[in-house]
Amino acid sequence: MSTQTIKDILVRPENRPAFVLLMKSTVAMIVFPVAVYYFCFLFLFNKGGIIDLSDDLNNRVNYSGFAAVAAVQVVIAFHVILAFRQDAYEIEQENRARGNTGAQQGDKKSD
């Protein structure tokens, strides 16, 4: 029985796209919410912003935090959507390599 390390699994060519997507999502999960928080705190909810909460620091921090949490949810949603699209793309590529198309498979099922 051979034991595989995480490195062995990640260096496989078939796992590379999933790993790259995971790393991009991880970076986005860190950078995007922090950027949204500071944008909301310094510009959106500050004096001269769309909503002036400059007098109430507590509300300004809370609303900026809520916006950052919403940004995290957006990143998670995009990660899930891209992961499903990646799977569909890989299945399509495998079918093309085998010479099968969706129309041919549909014709076979209807016979």
Backbone as CSV, one residue per row, in Angstrom:
resi,resn,N_x,N_y,N_z,CA_x,CA_y,CA_z,C_x,C_y,C_z
1,MET,0.844,-1.178,0.000,0.000,0.000,0.000,0.889,1.240,0.000
2,SER,0.657,2.113,-0.953,1.474,3.314,-1.042,0.742,4.480,-0.381
3,THR,1.478,5.239,0.356,0.894,6.424,0.985,1.256,7.632,0.132
4,GLN,0.284,8.474,-0.092,0.499,9.666,-0.890,0.439,10.889,0.009
5,THR,1.357,11.767,-0.239,1.341,13.016,0.499,0.487,14.031,-0.272
6,ILE,0.195,15.108,0.377,-0.591,16.166,-0.267,0.163,16.696,-1.480
7,LYS,1.475,16.806,-1.355,2.284,17.290,-2.470,2.147,16.364,-3.677
8,ASP,2.174,15.053,-3.444,2.025,14.093,-4.548,0.679,14.247,-5.241
9,ILE,-0.351,14.496,-4.472,-1.693,14.650,-5.041,-1.800,15.962,-5.823
10,LEU,-1.214,17.032,-5.306,-1.347,18.341,-5.942,-0.532,18.475,-7.218
11,VAL,0.550,17.712,-7.358,1.380,17.842,-8.554,0.828,17.055,-9.734
12,ARG,-0.195,16.260,-9.520,-0.824,15.548,-10.638,-1.466,16.565,-11.582
13,PRO,-1.326,16.344,-12.879,-1.885,17.315,-13.836,-3.406,17.464,-13.743
14,GLU,-4.121,16.398,-13.415,-5.582,16.490,-13.351,-6.065,17.266,-12.133
15,ASN,-5.207,17.442,-11.137,-5.595,18.185,-9.933,-5.163,19.649,-9.970
16,ARG,-4.329,20.002,-10.913,-3.799,21.362,-10.963,-4.885,22.436,-11.118
17,PRO,-5.856,22.301,-12.032,-6.872,23.361,-12.144,-7.676,23.575,-10.857
18,ALA,-7.987,22.492,-10.167,-8.741,22.629,-8.913,-7.894,23.326,-7.850
19,PHE,-6.599,23.004,-7.811,-5.717,23.632,-6.832,-5.542,25.117,-7.131
20,VAL,-5.391,25.460,-8.403,-5.245,26.871,-8.780,-6.509,27.650,-8.413
21,LEU,-7.677,27.070,-8.686,-8.937,27.723,-8.315,-9.025,27.914,-6.799
22,LEU,-8.620,26.904,-6.059,-8.644,27.005,-4.600,-7.720,28.117,-4.100
23,MET,-6.539,28.226,-4.676,-5.600,29.266,-4.244,-6.117,30.664,-4.608
24,LYS,-6.695,30.795,-5.804,-7.259,32.098,-6.190,-8.415,32.469,-5.271
25,SER,-9.244,31.508,-4.940,-10.369,31.781,-4.044,-9.887,32.128,-2.646
26,THR,-8.823,31.485,-2.210,-8.270,31.777,-0.889,-7.751,33.207,-0.816
27,VAL,-7.025,33.618,-1.851,-6.512,34.994,-1.881,-7.679,35.982,-1.945
28,ALA,-8.680,35.669,-2.778,-9.844,36.559,-2.875,-10.598,36.624,-1.563
29,MET,-10.636,35.505,-0.833,-11.344,35.456,0.443,-10.672,36.357,1.482
30,ILE,-9.401,36.583,1.322,-8.672,37.446,2.256,-8.704,38.901,1.790
31,VAL,-8.382,39.130,0.532,-8.189,40.490,0.031,-9.513,41.222,-0.172
32,PHE,-10.484,40.598,-0.823,-11.727,41.276,-1.194,-12.521,41.781,0.019
33,PRO,-12.771,40.963,1.050,-13.519,41.487,2.202,-12.791,42.610,2.949
34,VAL,-11.481,42.508,3.053,-10.725,43.571,3.729,-10.824,44.866,2.927
35,ALA,-10.701,44.756,1.608,-10.823,45.943,0.755,-12.221,46.543,0.842
36,VAL,-13.243,45.696,0.853,-14.620,46.188,0.974,-14.821,46.881,2.321
37,TYR,-14.296,46.282,3.380,-14.438,46.882,4.710,-13.842,48.288,4.741
38,TYR,-12.589,48.401,4.288,-11.933,49.707,4.361,-12.549,50.709,3.390
39,PHE,-13.005,50.238,2.224,-13.684,51.147,1.305,-14.952,51.702,1.953
40,CYS,-15.740,50.822,2.555,-16.972,51.274,3.210,-16.665,52.177,4.396
41,PHE,-15.698,51.800,5.205,-15.374,52.559,6.413,-14.815,53.938,6.089
42,LEU,-13.901,54.007,5.110,-13.221,55.265,4.828,-13.944,56.159,3.829
43,PHE,-14.724,55.575,2.924,-15.331,56.377,1.864,-16.861,56.350,1.876
44,LEU,-17.439,55.175,1.885,-18.880,55.051,1.718,-19.661,55.593,2.914
45,PHE,-19.229,55.259,4.137,-19.942,55.665,5.346,-19.251,56.799,6.090
46,ASN,-18.350,57.491,5.470,-17.638,58.590,6.088,-18.254,59.914,5.629
47,LYS,-17.783,60.987,6.197,-18.286,62.315,5.817,-17.996,62.541,4.331
48,GLY,-19.012,62.939,3.612,-18.874,63.140,2.177,-19.171,61.880,1.373
49,GLY,-19.447,60.778,2.044,-19.787,59.540,1.354,-21.268,59.481,1.038
50,ILE,-21.703,58.375,0.522,-23.117,58.222,0.167,-23.993,58.277,1.416
51,ILE,-23.563,57.592,2.474,-24.285,57.601,3.745,-23.332,58.183,4.796
52,ASP,-23.698,59.298,5.381,-22.813,59.960,6.343,-23.051,59.403,7.744
53,LEU,-22.151,58.521,8.173,-22.181,57.993,9.535,-20.940,58.426,10.310
54,SER,-20.362,59.560,9.925,-19.106,59.996,10.530,-19.259,60.325,12.013
55,ASP,-20.473,60.668,12.461,-20.680,60.999,13.868,-20.793,59.745,14.740
56,ASP,-21.192,58.637,14.156,-21.436,57.411,14.922,-20.453,56.329,14.486
57,LEU,-19.332,56.233,15.176,-18.277,55.284,14.825,-18.751,53.842,14.935
58,ASN,-19.568,53.539,15.944,-20.039,52.178,16.142,-20.854,51.689,14.940
59,ASN,-21.793,52.495,14.470,-22.588,52.120,13.301,-21.727,52.016,12.047
60,ARG,-20.761,52.908,11.937,-19.864,52.890,10.774,-19.067,51.587,10.723
61,VAL,-18.566,51.156,11.864,-17.822,49.889,11.935,-18.753,48.710,11.659
62,ASN,-19.937,48.733,12.244,-20.879,47.626,12.046,-21.285,47.479,10.585
63,TYR,-21.681,48.576,9.945,-22.117,48.497,8.555,-20.969,48.100,7.625
64,SER,-19.778,48.570,7.927,-18.619,48.162,7.133,-18.346,46.676,7.321
65,GLY,-18.508,46.192,8.533,-18.340,44.765,8.800,-19.387,43.915,8.098
66,PHE,-20.629,44.403,8.085,-21.689,43.682,7.361,-21.367,43.601,5.872
67,ALA,-20.845,44.684,5.326,-20.472,44.693,3.911,-19.338,43.704,3.646
68,ALA,-18.385,43.604,4.580,-17.285,42.651,4.422,-17.796,41.211,4.476
69,VAL,-18.752,40.933,5.352,-19.347,39.595,5.429,-20.081,39.274,4.130
70,ALA,-20.784,40.248,3.579,-21.459,40.048,2.297,-20.430,39.779,1.198
71,ALA,-19.284,40.433,1.263,-18.224,40.204,0.279,-17.697,38.776,0.370
72,VAL,-17.581,38.252,1.578,-17.160,36.857,1.752,-18.164,35.920,1.091
73,GLN,-19.437,36.196,1.272,-20.471,35.353,0.664,-20.398,35.395,-0.860
74,VAL,-20.094,36.546,-1.416,-19.945,36.668,-2.862,-18.765,35.840,-3.351
75,VAL,-17.651,35.888,-2.639,-16.476,35.098,-3.021,-16.797,33.609,-2.963
76,ILE,-17.493,33.173,-1.923,-17.863,31.757,-1.809,-18.777,31.359,-2.966
77,ALA,-19.744,32.194,-3.289,-20.660,31.885,-4.394,-19.900,31.770,-5.712
78,PHE,-18.983,32.695,-5.972,-18.196,32.614,-7.199,-17.322,31.366,-7.221
79,HIS,-16.770,30.996,-6.079,-15.950,29.786,-6.026,-16.787,28.556,-6.385
80,VAL,-17.964,28.453,-5.830,-18.835,27.304,-6.110,-19.236,27.276,-7.584
81,ILE,-19.616,28.431,-8.126,-20.014,28.498,-9.538,-18.857,28.098,-10.440
82,LEU,-17.668,28.631,-10.168,-16.510,28.297,-10.998,-16.111,26.833,-10.860
83,ALA,-16.265,26.268,-9.676,-15.943,24.855,-9.489,-16.888,23.969,-10.296
84,PHE,-18.175,24.298,-10.304,-19.124,23.523,-11.102,-18.853,23.685,-12.596
85,ARG,-18.532,24.897,-13.026,-18.216,25.112,-14.436,-16.950,24.350,-14.830
86,GLN,-15.982,24.320,-13.946,-14.748,23.597,-14.222,-15.039,22.109,-14.400
87,ASP,-15.889,21.551,-13.545,-16.262,20.143,-13.678,-16.972,19.891,-15.001
88,ALA,-17.900,20.756,-15.366,-18.622,20.595,-16.628,-17.663,20.707,-17.812
89,TYR,-16.707,21.626,-17.725,-15.725,21.799,-18.792,-14.853,20.553,-18.923
90,GLU,-14.431,19.989,-17.797,-13.608,18.783,-17.838,-14.375,17.602,-18.414
91,ILE,-15.633,17.467,-18.080,-16.454,16.388,-18.634,-16.610,16.580,-20.141
92,GLU,-16.813,17.823,-20.559,-16.933,18.113,-21.988,-15.637,17.768,-22.728
93,GLN,-14.499,18.107,-22.129,-13.206,17.792,-22.751,-12.997,16.283,-22.852
94,GLU,-13.391,15.543,-21.825,-13.267,14.088,-21.871,-14.148,13.507,-22.965
95,ASN,-15.356,14.030,-23.110,-16.262,13.556,-24.162,-15.708,13.856,-25.551
96,ARG,-15.114,15.029,-25.722,-14.510,15.361,-27.015,-13.333,14.443,-27.322
97,ALA,-12.548,14.142,-26.294,-11.402,13.257,-26.496,-11.855,11.859,-26.913
98,ARG,-12.994,11.438,-26.418,-13.530,10.123,-26.766,-14.316,10.146,-28.069
99,GLY,-14.577,11.344,-28.585,-15.338,11.457,-29.819,-16.829,11.527,-29.594
100,ASN,-17.263,11.712,-28.365,-18.686,11.811,-28.047,-19.071,13.269,-27.911
101,THR,-20.233,13.614,-28.410,-20.780,14.949,-28.167,-22.107,14.788,-27.467
102,GLY,-22.622,15.861,-26.942,-23.909,15.802,-26.244,-25.026,15.362,-27.160
103,ALA,-25.013,15.797,-28.431,-26.058,15.427,-29.374,-26.015,13.941,-29.678
104,GLN,-24.790,13.394,-29.807,-24.669,11.970,-30.081,-25.155,11.154,-28.899
105,GLN,-24.852,11.603,-27.689,-25.309,10.867,-26.507,-26.826,10.933,-26.414
106,GLY,-27.411,12.097,-26.744,-28.862,12.238,-26.703,-29.531,11.353,-27.733
107,ASP,-28.912,11.194,-28.930,-29.460,10.325,-29.966,-29.439,8.881,-29.526
108,LYS,-28.375,8.486,-28.840,-28.271,7.105,-28.394,-29.319,6.785,-27.336
109,LYS,-29.614,7.754,-26.467,-30.575,7.529,-25.400,-32.000,7.433,-25.943
110,SER,-32.274,8.166,-27.023,-33.637,8.172,-27.547,-33.944,6.934,-28.382
111,ASP,-32.915,6.150,-28.790,-33.156,4.934,-29.588,-33.813,3.855,-28.811
